[in-house]
Amino acid sequence: MPEKIPVDYKGAVEYIEELPKFTGKHPLAHTMEFMERLGNPASQCQVIHVAGTNGKGSVCAYIQAILCAEGKSCGFFTSPHLISINERIQIDRQPINDHLFFEVFQKVFGVAHEMEQEGLGHPSYFEFLYGMGMETFSRCKVEYVILETGLGGRLDATNSVKDPLLTVITSVSLDHTDILGDTVAEIAYEKAGIIKPGVPVFFDGSNEEAAKVIRKEAKKKAAPCREISKNAYEIREVHRNYIAFSRQNAYDKDVMWRVPNCGCYQAMNVEIAVEAMEYVLQAGADSRRQKRWINAVAAVRWEGRMEEVEEHLMVDGAHNPGAMEAFAETLRMLGQDQAEEPVILFSAVADKKYEKMIECLCRNVRARAYIVTEITDKRRVPADELGCIFGKYTDRKVIVCADLADALQRAFEERGEGNIYCLGSLYLVGMVKKLAAGGQIHAEF
């Protein structure tokens, strides 16, 4: 029992933030016990379970938008948050308010304390929030629940759901190798752990090594699978504020879809979401429905993904080698690695493959300058160390600024005619967005 039981929203958030984030994970049996003591919340909801290395948050956002466009009530559990912890639990595309957050916290806190007193162990940070999410969805009586896995899939707390309506696996690449495995095949096996017997799985088939594993697991569990390749769509236009693409089927081939994000990888994410929703909603050829979905996708604002937070200042959540490759591809299609050389502002956490990320950036992006900084998280990589690594892979200017405000100032000084891209860590994205929201960037720079 904590010394002081939280009595308001602020206290609840402080309590949760003190729970272990990256240690203290329990086996699925513990999460199932936790859910049972909560009354198996949201058990009557139709669950869409999404895993993957990159793109899973975006796919979830598009699925959520389409369901809402069809008038369906929808809960969404996601991670991490960028500014407010409430972002992790959404109802109909909106984070829950502080009042509901605290109400739900009180019930979950009671159950967690009870388990701890009985020697079963207190749920971890992620597990506790997952319990809060499911309890919220139950109280709000949503029809659909979208669950984004936290880490991996097979052993993730969200995999305690026994009978989802559908599973989705997005792009698979190297990340969290110390936990999930050293090869794409090993990581794909962990992601494919969300596949359930007889439950359809939709997946990104771009990486053959990963696709082979997913197909095998689907066959083993007699789960119908829909493999989606890059042949399913064609990118028609790339602009700094959007991409436009067409779907490569007889009904949609002449129809333009637009995503308000210049990340080229978003075309695949939209395609996965649309095909999954065509199955879930049994949607056939219908021009009115098609227009609703196109408008819904075009209206999605997924924070931290090639997002312009201030003029010429972009943030992107790329934080593993695969995401760096996708970022570089987007810059190539925009032509901003040539005529308008960008400035890259970079930081990373120690448990990521940050040297491989840096190598990828330097090999694929001809930046005007690379500026390295530090995040506030205790797992941060020292700016000096990052600077030394950049020096190994590029002959371009490398500037070391441990303080983010100083780093941003230098970035604007170095910018020239190009954009500034902040990437390498979602913590960095959140910190930059907070500065922008507080008006501190324009004020200083």
N, C-alpha and C positions, 0 to 999 in steps of 0.2 A: 504494500500500500504506500503510495507517495505520501510525503510529509503533509501535503496540503491537497485535498481533493479539488480539482478544477471546478469553479463555480460560474464561469462564463466562457464565452467564445475564445477570448484571448488566452485564458488559462488552458483551455482544451488544446489549442494549437501549440502552446508551449510544451504541454505534456507529450503530445504526439511527436514533436520535433526532437524530444529527448530520447525517444525509443531508438533502438539500433536500426540503422538503415542498411548496412551492408554486412551485418553479422547477425547471428541469432535466428537464422532461417530455420523453420521447422519442417518436418516431413508432411506430406499431403494429409496423412491421417489426422494430424494435429489441426490442420485447417478445416477438415471435414467435421471434427468434433466442435470446433469453434462455431462453424455454421449451424450445426445441429442445436447448440445451446442458444443460438440467436433465433431459433425457430425456422431454420432453413429459409431465410428471406429470399424473395425473388424466385422461388422455386416454380412459381406458376408463369413466369415470364419466358418468352422465347429468346434464347441466348445465341448471339453471334460472337464466336470466340476467335480472336485475331492474334497471330504470332508473326514473327519475322525479325530480321536484323534491321532493315531500313524500310521506311514507308508504312509501317503498321498504324502509326498515329494518323497519318494522312488518309489511309484507306478507311479507318474508323470514322473520320470526320466526314468523308464523302458518303459513307453508308448512312450515317446519322442524318445528313442533310436530305438525302433521298427519302428516308423513312418519314421525316418531318414534312416533306413536301407532299407525301401521300396521306397526311393527316394521322400518322401513327404516333402514339406517345412512346418516347424513347429515352432510356437511361444510358449513360456512357461513363465507364470507369477507365481513366487514362493516367499515365504518368510519363515523365515527372511534371511538376508544375513549374511555371516560369516566374510568376510573381506571387499569386495567392494559392494556398493549399486547396481552396475550394474548387479550383480548376479541375482537380482530379475526379470530381463527382458532378456530373452534369445531367440535367433533365431538359429535354427538348432544346439542346444546343446552348443552354445557359448554365454556368456554375451555380450550385445551390447557394442560398443566402446564409448568412452567419447564424440566424436563428435556427433554421433547420439543421445546419451543421452541428450546433451544440446539442440540440435535442437528440439527434442520432448518436452523437458521441457519448451521451450519458448512458444509453442502453449498452453500447458496445464496451464502454469502460467497465461497467458492472460485470459483464460476462468475462472480460479479459482478467479482471481482478479475481474473480471467482476461480478461474482456471489456474492462475498463479498461486492462489492460496492452497489449492489442492495439489500443488506440485507438478502440474502439467506444463507449466511454462507460459509466460505472457506472450501473446502474439507479437511478432516483429512490427516494425514501422509499416511496411507494405501490407502485411497481413491484417493489421489493425484497420488501415484505411480501406482495404478490400471489404472487410466486414462492414464498415460504415457505408460503403457504396451499395452493397447488396441490401442492407437494411433500409437505406434511403429509397432504392428502387421499389422495394416491397411496400413501403409506406405511401409512395406516390402512385402505386398501382400502374406502373408503365407496362405497355404491351411487349416491347422489345428491350433487351439489354445488350449493349455492345461492350465486350470485355477485351481490353488490350492487355496482353501479357506484360509482366514486368521484366522478367529475365528468362530467356530460354522458352520453356513451354511445358515440357514433360513434368518437371518438378515445381513449376510455378504455382503460387497459391490459387490463381484463377482457374487452374486445371482441376480444382475440386468440383467443378460443375460436371455432373455425370452425363447429362443428356442434352447437349446444345442442339439448336436447330441447324447450325451450320458452322464449319470451321474454315478459316482463311489463313493462308501463309503467304506473306509478302516476300520481297527480296531477301535472300540469305547470303551473307558474306562473313568474313572473319570479324569477330567482336567478342569480348569477354572470354578470350581463349583460355584463361586460367581456370575458368569454371565450366565452359561448354565444350571445350575441345580445341585441338590445334588445327583441324582441317575443316573445310566447308562441309564435307560429308558428316563429320561428327556433330557439327553445329546444327545441320539440317535434321539430324536424328532427334536432337533435343526439341527443335521447333515442331517436328512432326509428332511429337508426343501428345499434342492436343487433339490429334485425329481420334475419333471415337467410332466404335463398331457401327457400321451402317449409316453413319452421318456424312453427308457430302462434304468434300473439301475442295475449295477453289484456291489455286496457288500460282505464283509467279514462276514460270518455267524457264526464265532467261538463263539461269545457271544450270547446266546439264548435270554437274556433280551433285547439286542439291536436289534437282528434280528427280534424279534416279532414286535417291533415298526416300523422298516423299511418295513417289509412285509405289515403291516397295511396301512402305508402311500402310498406305491406303489399301493396297491389295490384300495385305495380311489381315486387315480389319474389315474387309468387304465394304469399304467406304467409297462410294462413287466419287470420282475426282475429275475436276475440270482444270486442265493445264492451260495457262494463258501465256502466249508468247508475244514478242514484239511485233509479230505479223498481224496482231489483232487490231492495230491502230497505225495511223500515219501522222506524224507531226507536220503540220502545214505552215506554221508561223511561230517564230520565237521573238518576243518583244521583252523589254526590260520589266514590263508590268504584267505580262501574261504569256501563255502559250495557247495555240489553237491546234486542234487535231481532229481527224475524222476516224470513225470506227470502220474497220474493214469487213463489213458484212453487207449483204444486198440491201437491207433496209436503211442502214445508217451511212453508207459510204459517201454520200453527197451532203451530209449534215455536219456542220461545224460545231465542235464542243470547245469551250474556252475555260481555262483555269486561270484565276487571278494571281498567278505565281509563275515566275520564269523558269522554275526548275523543270527540266525536260522529263525527269523521272516521274513527274506527276501524271503524265499521260498513262503510264502503266498503272499507277495507283487508282486513277479514275476508272480505267477499264476493268480492273479487278472488282472494284466496288459496284459498278454498273452490272456486270455479269452476275455477281452474287445476288444483287437485288432483283434482277430479272427472274432468277430462280425462286427467291424467297416470296416475291409478290406475284409470281406467275404472270409476269408482264410480257405481253406479246406486242405486235406492231400496233401502236396507237399514237398518232401524232400529238394529241393533247398531253398524254403522259410523257412522251418524249420531250416536249417543250418544258414541262414542269421540272423534269430531271436536269435538263440542260441549264435552266435558270438556277436550280438548287446548287449544282456544282459550281456555276460561275459566281455564286454568292458566298462560297466558303472562304473564310479567312482563317487559315491555320497558322497560328502564331509561331514565329521562330523558324519558318521554312522559307528561305529566300524572301524575307520580309523587309521592306523598306521602312525603317523606324524614324528616320530623318532624311532629308534630301541628300542623296549620294551615300547614305549609310545603310547598309544591308546587314541583316543577321541571318545566319543559317545554322541549323542544329546539327550539321554534319560532324560526327564524332567517332568515325571509324574509317578504315581504308576504303571500304566500298562506297561510303557516302562521299569521300573525297573524290573518287573517280567520277561519281555522278555530278558533283559540283563542277569539276573541271570540264566535263562534257557540256554542261549548260553554258559555261563561259565561252567555250568554243563556238557553240551555236549562236550565241549573242555577238560574237566577234570582239568581246571585251578583253580577250587575252592578247589582242593584237593592236588595233588602232587606239583603244583606250585602256592602257595597261592598268589593272586594278592595284589597290593596296590591300594586302591581307593582314588582318589583325587576328592573332592566333593565341589560344591557350588550351591547356589540356589537363586531365586528371591522370594520376599515376597508374591506374589500372587499365588504361587504354593503350593500344598499339600506336603511341604517339610518334615514334620515329618513322614507322611505316606511313602514317598520315602525312608527315612532313616530307618524306621522300616523294610520295605521290603528288603533293602540291607542287614541289619544286620541279618535278619532272614534267608536269602537265600544265602548269599555270606560269606564264611569264609575267610575274608581278613587277610593278614599279618599285615596291619595297615590301618587305615582310617585317611586321612589328609583333613582337611577342610580349605577352603580359601574364599576369597571374590572376586566378580566381580566388575567392575567399575561402573555399572549401579546404578542409585539412588535407585532402588528397591531392592538392594542386601540385603541379610540376614547377619547380623554380624557373623563373624567366631566364636566368643565366644559362641553365641547362638546355632549355628550348632554343635559345639563341645559338649555342654551340652546335646543336644538331642541324639547324638551318644552314649554318656556315659550312657544313660538310656537303650539302647538296645543291647549293646555289652560289652564283657569283654576284647576285643582286644584293642590294643594300639590306642588311638585317639590323633592326633597331630593338634594343632591349629596354622595356619600360615596365617594371613590376607593378606600378600603380596604374590602374585602368584609366583614370582621368588623364594622366600624363600620356598614356599610350594613344588615347583618342585624339588628343591635341596634336601629337606627332603625326598621326594618320591623316588628319585634315591638312597639315602642313605639307605632307608628301603627296597628296592626292592628285594634283594636276587636273586632268580632264576626266579621269576615270572614277569609279566607285570604290568605296571601302567595304570590304566583306569581313565580317566578324564570325569566326567559326572555330571548331575544334572541341567545343564543350557547350552543352546546354546551360551550364552554370554561367558561362560567359554571355550567352544570349540573354539570360534573365537579368544579369547585372547591367548590360547595355540598355535593355528595355526599361529598366527602372530609372536609369539616368535620363533616358528620353522622356519617360512619363512625367518625371519631375521637372522637366524643362531645363535640365542642367547641361545638356549638350549644346543647344543653341546659345545659351547664356555664356558659356565658356569659349565656344569655338566659332 
